[in-house]
Amino acid sequence: MRKAENEYHRSNIIPAADGTHQMMLRIVDARGVPLPKAKITLVDQNITTFGKKQAWPADWPHSVSVAGMAVAAIRIPRLADITTEDLAQASIWIDIEADGCVPLKNHEVSLSQRLPIRLQAADQKPE
């Protein structure tokens, strides 16, 4: 195997033209159907203080767009001194709401997560 030249290659972080990085998250229902109208609220992070959860900084972009396939693009500042190892330890915490689904509150998402976030149907009983 070849070593990736891009230090972000193994993460779910994509450099953006505006000086930030985009973290891509896919939001689906219990059956795996995309939820393009899901509402995502950015709550906390430990990107600047690995291991110590803090509120989402007021000077970081708060807008979250959800595209047609229910992919949310969460923008975080481009941190010059962050390493691949740091990214593996970094997380964000989010709240997600979607019609017909149980709200997901204070959900931790690793910056390296690639799997979709699956919401439980509101009428489905927990196992």
Backbone torsions as a table, in degrees:
resi	resn	phi	psi	omega
1	MET	NA	145.1	176.6
2	ARG	-92.6	144.3	175.9
3	LYS	-72.7	135.1	179.8
4	ALA	-66.6	133.1	178.7
5	GLU	-74.8	-32.5	-179.6
6	ASN	-86.8	120.5	-176.6
7	GLU	-64.4	-16.9	180.0
8	TYR	-96.0	2.8	-174.3
9	HIS	-55.5	-39.4	-176.0
10	ARG	-87.2	-0.7	179.6
11	SER	-103.9	-179.2	178.2
12	ASN	-102.3	29.6	-176.0
13	ILE	-109.4	131.0	-178.5
14	ILE	-122.2	123.1	177.4
15	PRO	-61.3	139.1	179.2
16	ALA	-113.5	157.8	-176.8
17	ALA	-66.3	-21.9	-175.0
18	ASP	-88.5	14.4	177.9
19	GLY	87.4	9.3	177.6
20	THR	-115.1	-178.9	170.0
21	HIS	-117.3	150.5	174.0
22	GLN	-107.1	133.3	172.6
23	MET	-106.3	122.3	-176.5
24	MET	-96.6	127.3	176.9
25	LEU	-127.7	135.5	176.6
26	ARG	-104.8	130.6	-178.1
27	ILE	-111.8	123.8	-178.4
28	VAL	-132.3	163.8	176.2
29	ASP	-87.6	-173.9	-175.8
30	ALA	-60.5	-27.3	179.9
31	ARG	-90.3	-4.4	-178.7
32	GLY	92.9	9.4	179.2
33	VAL	-80.5	130.1	179.8
34	PRO	-58.1	144.5	178.9
35	LEU	-115.4	80.9	-175.4
36	PRO	-67.9	-14.1	179.6
37	LYS	-101.6	14.3	178.4
38	ALA	-62.7	142.5	178.2
39	LYS	-104.8	123.4	-178.1
40	ILE	-114.2	129.7	176.3
41	THR	-115.6	127.0	178.5
42	LEU	-82.2	122.4	-171.5
43	VAL	-108.1	-59.7	-175.1
44	ASP	-138.4	172.1	178.3
45	GLN	-157.9	160.8	168.0
46	ASN	-134.3	35.2	-179.0
47	ILE	-74.6	-37.2	-179.1
48	THR	-91.5	-17.9	-179.0
49	THR	-136.1	75.8	-175.1
50	PHE	-50.7	129.3	179.3
51	GLY	89.1	-11.1	-179.5
52	LYS	-123.7	108.9	-178.5
53	LYS	-68.9	131.0	178.7
54	GLN	-135.3	160.7	177.1
55	ALA	-60.6	152.3	176.6
56	TRP	-61.3	123.0	-175.9
57	PRO	-60.1	137.8	-177.7
58	ALA	-63.3	-28.2	-177.7
59	ASP	-91.0	5.6	174.2
60	TRP	-92.5	149.2	177.6
61	PRO	-58.8	131.5	-179.4
62	HIS	-101.7	-8.5	-175.1
63	SER	-75.2	137.2	177.3
64	VAL	-127.3	121.1	177.4
65	SER	-103.2	141.0	176.6
66	VAL	-116.6	119.1	-176.7
67	ALA	-88.5	180.0	-174.7
68	GLY	-53.4	-34.7	179.2
69	MET	-94.1	20.5	178.2
70	ALA	61.9	42.8	176.0
71	VAL	-103.4	120.2	179.3
72	ALA	-94.8	133.9	177.5
73	ALA	-105.8	103.6	-178.9
74	ILE	-98.0	122.1	-177.7
75	ARG	-93.5	132.4	173.8
76	ILE	-127.3	150.9	-179.9
77	PRO	-61.0	149.1	174.5
78	ARG	-78.6	116.2	-178.5
79	LEU	-100.4	114.8	-172.4
80	ALA	-62.3	-35.6	-173.4
81	ASP	-97.6	13.5	-179.4
82	ILE	-82.0	138.3	-179.0
83	THR	-108.6	170.4	177.3
84	THR	-61.0	-37.9	178.5
85	GLU	-64.8	-39.2	176.8
86	ASP	-62.1	-44.7	-179.5
87	LEU	-60.2	-34.9	180.0
88	ALA	-65.2	-24.3	-180.0
89	GLN	-96.1	-11.0	-172.2
90	ALA	-86.9	143.6	179.5
91	SER	-140.4	162.8	167.0
92	ILE	-125.1	158.3	176.0
93	TRP	-119.4	132.3	-175.4
94	ILE	-134.3	157.5	168.9
95	ASP	-110.3	138.9	178.6
96	ILE	-129.7	133.6	175.2
97	GLU	-129.7	138.9	175.5
98	ALA	-150.6	143.0	179.3
99	ASP	-55.8	133.7	177.1
100	GLY	80.9	4.9	-177.9
101	CYS	-125.7	152.7	174.6
102	VAL	-70.7	128.4	178.7
103	PRO	-60.2	144.0	177.2
104	LEU	-108.5	116.5	-174.7
105	LYS	-110.9	138.8	174.3
106	ASN	52.1	46.5	-177.4
107	HIS	-86.1	124.1	179.1
108	GLU	-81.7	133.0	178.4
109	VAL	-128.9	120.1	175.8
110	SER	-67.9	144.9	178.3
111	LEU	-65.6	-17.1	179.8
112	SER	-96.0	2.4	-179.0
113	GLN	-65.2	135.0	178.2
114	ARG	-119.5	-13.6	-178.5
115	LEU	-77.4	150.6	176.9
116	PRO	-68.8	156.0	173.3
117	ILE	-92.2	122.0	-175.1
118	ARG	-103.8	120.7	178.5
119	LEU	-92.2	146.3	179.4
120	GLN	-82.7	140.6	177.3
121	ALA	-64.4	140.9	-177.3
122	ALA	-61.0	-30.0	-179.1
123	ASP	-94.3	4.6	179.8
124	GLN	-91.1	133.9	179.1
125	LYS	-84.1	139.1	178.9
126	PRO	-63.2	148.0	179.1
127	GLU	-79.8	NA	NA
